[in-house]
Amino acid sequence: MAMREIRTVGDPVLRTPCDPITTVDDRVRSLVEDLLETVDHEGRAGLAANQIGVGLRAFSWNIDDEIGYVLNPVIVELSEDEYQDGDEGCLSVPGLWYPTRRAWYARVVGTDLDGKEVVVEGTELMARCLQHEVDHLDGMLYLDRLERSVRKKAMRAIREQL
């Protein structure tokens, strides 16, 4: 297991859709260990594989003292009537938080290392995390979901940090 460096905005791996995991081998087992160790720190809610430079569909979460992972996650349900629009941040966009509209409830289905189905669901922060991490695996950042004027402000802040 290793604590991995987080890739930040501007790194092309963050904009590249991740490949499905077709075989669970030592590389995938090691990836899961690294995802779990790297997310297991104060202030970290979720971590997608591409955020540590690996282009495979896997992410980990650390919410309400529960740490877990899922391989090949697919969002299968989002609340259609209830939304949240609180501030969202990202380890790959350090120090910047912006209001981001997300469904109040989300459910993701994937598998574990043994190929067994995993269902992860929740409201509020867990729902936000699930949507955020699946976006990462699709090559999107939360910045892409911001209202246009807010996104302009965010991009200006990012340029100032460079």
C-alpha positions as CSV (number, residue, x, y, z in Angstrom):
1,M,0.0,0.0,0.0
2,A,1.1,3.5,-0.8
3,M,-0.1,7.0,-0.2
4,R,-0.2,8.3,-3.8
5,E,0.3,11.9,-5.1
6,I,-2.9,13.6,-6.3
7,R,-2.9,14.8,-9.9
8,T,-4.1,18.4,-10.2
9,V,-6.1,20.3,-12.8
10,G,-4.1,20.6,-16.0
11,D,-2.9,17.0,-15.9
12,P,-4.4,15.3,-19.0
13,V,-5.2,12.1,-17.1
14,L,-8.0,14.0,-15.4
15,R,-9.7,14.7,-18.7
16,T,-9.3,11.2,-20.1
17,P,-12.2,8.7,-19.6
18,C,-11.1,5.7,-17.6
19,D,-11.1,2.2,-19.0
20,P,-13.3,-0.5,-17.5
21,I,-11.6,-3.1,-15.3
22,T,-11.9,-6.4,-17.1
23,T,-9.5,-8.6,-15.0
24,V,-8.8,-8.3,-11.3
25,D,-5.1,-8.9,-11.0
26,D,-2.3,-7.8,-8.7
27,R,-2.2,-4.4,-10.4
28,V,-5.9,-3.8,-9.6
29,R,-5.6,-5.1,-6.1
30,S,-2.7,-2.7,-5.5
31,L,-4.7,0.1,-7.0
32,V,-7.5,-0.5,-4.6
33,E,-5.1,-0.6,-1.6
34,D,-3.6,2.7,-2.8
35,L,-7.0,4.3,-3.3
36,L,-8.1,3.2,0.2
37,E,-4.9,4.5,1.9
38,T,-4.8,7.7,0.0
39,V,-8.5,8.6,0.7
40,D,-8.0,7.8,4.4
41,H,-7.1,11.3,5.6
42,E,-9.0,14.1,7.2
43,G,-10.9,16.2,4.7
44,R,-11.0,13.6,1.9
45,A,-14.4,12.3,0.9
46,G,-13.6,10.5,-2.3
47,L,-10.8,9.6,-4.7
48,A,-10.9,8.4,-8.3
49,A,-8.2,6.2,-9.8
50,N,-7.3,8.8,-12.4
51,Q,-6.6,11.3,-9.6
52,I,-3.6,9.2,-8.8
53,G,-2.6,8.7,-12.4
54,V,-4.4,5.4,-13.2
55,G,-6.8,5.3,-16.0
56,L,-9.1,2.5,-14.7
57,R,-12.7,2.8,-13.5
58,A,-12.4,2.6,-9.7
59,F,-12.9,5.0,-6.8
60,S,-12.7,5.0,-3.0
61,W,-14.7,7.0,-0.5
62,N,-14.3,8.2,3.1
63,I,-17.6,9.5,4.4
64,D,-19.0,9.4,8.0
65,D,-16.2,7.1,9.1
66,E,-16.9,4.6,6.4
67,I,-14.1,3.9,3.9
68,G,-14.8,1.8,0.8
69,Y,-14.2,1.3,-2.9
70,V,-16.1,0.2,-6.0
71,L,-14.8,-1.1,-9.4
72,N,-16.6,-0.2,-12.6
73,P,-19.2,2.0,-11.0
74,V,-22.3,3.1,-12.9
75,I,-24.8,5.6,-11.6
76,V,-28.2,3.7,-11.8
77,E,-30.4,6.2,-9.9
78,L,-30.4,9.9,-9.1
79,S,-33.2,11.8,-7.3
80,E,-35.1,13.7,-9.9
81,D,-37.1,16.1,-7.7
82,E,-34.5,16.9,-5.0
83,Y,-31.3,18.7,-5.5
84,Q,-28.5,20.2,-3.5
85,D,-26.4,23.1,-4.5
86,G,-23.8,23.5,-1.8
87,D,-20.1,24.2,-2.2
88,E,-18.1,21.4,-3.7
89,G,-14.3,21.0,-3.8
90,C,-11.9,18.6,-5.3
91,L,-8.5,17.3,-4.3
92,S,-7.4,17.8,-7.9
93,V,-8.5,21.5,-7.7
94,P,-7.0,22.3,-4.3
95,G,-8.3,25.1,-2.2
96,L,-11.2,26.1,-4.4
97,W,-14.9,25.5,-3.5
98,Y,-17.8,26.5,-5.6
99,P,-21.6,25.9,-5.5
100,T,-22.3,22.8,-7.6
101,R,-25.8,21.5,-8.3
102,R,-26.1,17.7,-7.6
103,A,-28.9,15.3,-7.1
104,W,-29.8,14.9,-3.4
105,Y,-29.8,11.1,-3.7
106,A,-27.6,8.8,-5.8
107,R,-27.1,5.0,-6.2
108,V,-24.1,3.4,-7.8
109,V,-23.6,-0.2,-8.8
110,G,-20.3,-1.9,-9.5
111,T,-18.2,-4.8,-8.2
112,D,-15.6,-5.6,-5.6
113,L,-12.3,-7.4,-6.0
114,D,-14.1,-10.8,-5.9
115,G,-16.4,-9.8,-8.7
116,K,-19.4,-9.5,-6.4
117,E,-21.9,-6.8,-7.0
118,V,-21.5,-3.7,-4.8
119,V,-24.3,-1.1,-4.3
120,V,-23.4,2.2,-2.8
121,E,-26.1,4.8,-2.2
122,G,-26.7,7.8,-0.1
123,T,-28.0,11.3,0.3
124,E,-26.3,14.7,0.7
125,L,-22.5,14.2,1.0
126,M,-22.5,10.6,-0.1
127,A,-24.7,11.4,-3.1
128,R,-22.4,14.3,-4.0
129,C,-19.3,12.1,-3.6
130,L,-20.7,9.3,-5.9
131,Q,-21.6,11.8,-8.6
132,H,-18.3,13.6,-8.3
133,E,-16.2,10.4,-8.5
134,V,-18.1,8.9,-11.4
135,D,-17.6,12.3,-13.2
136,H,-13.9,11.9,-12.7
137,L,-13.9,8.4,-14.2
138,D,-15.7,9.9,-17.2
139,G,-13.0,12.5,-17.6
140,M,-15.0,15.4,-16.1
141,L,-14.2,17.8,-13.2
142,Y,-16.8,19.5,-11.0
143,L,-15.7,22.7,-12.7
144,D,-17.5,21.5,-15.8
145,R,-20.8,21.6,-13.9
146,L,-20.5,25.1,-12.6
147,E,-22.8,27.9,-13.9
148,R,-21.0,29.9,-16.6
149,S,-20.2,33.0,-14.5
150,V,-19.0,30.9,-11.6
151,R,-16.9,28.7,-13.9
152,K,-15.2,31.8,-15.3
153,K,-14.3,32.9,-11.8
154,A,-13.0,29.4,-11.0
155,M,-10.8,29.3,-14.1
156,R,-9.4,32.7,-13.2
157,A,-8.6,31.5,-9.7
158,I,-6.9,28.4,-11.1
159,R,-4.7,30.5,-13.4
160,E,-3.7,32.8,-10.5
161,Q,-2.6,29.7,-8.6
162,L,-0.2,28.5,-11.4
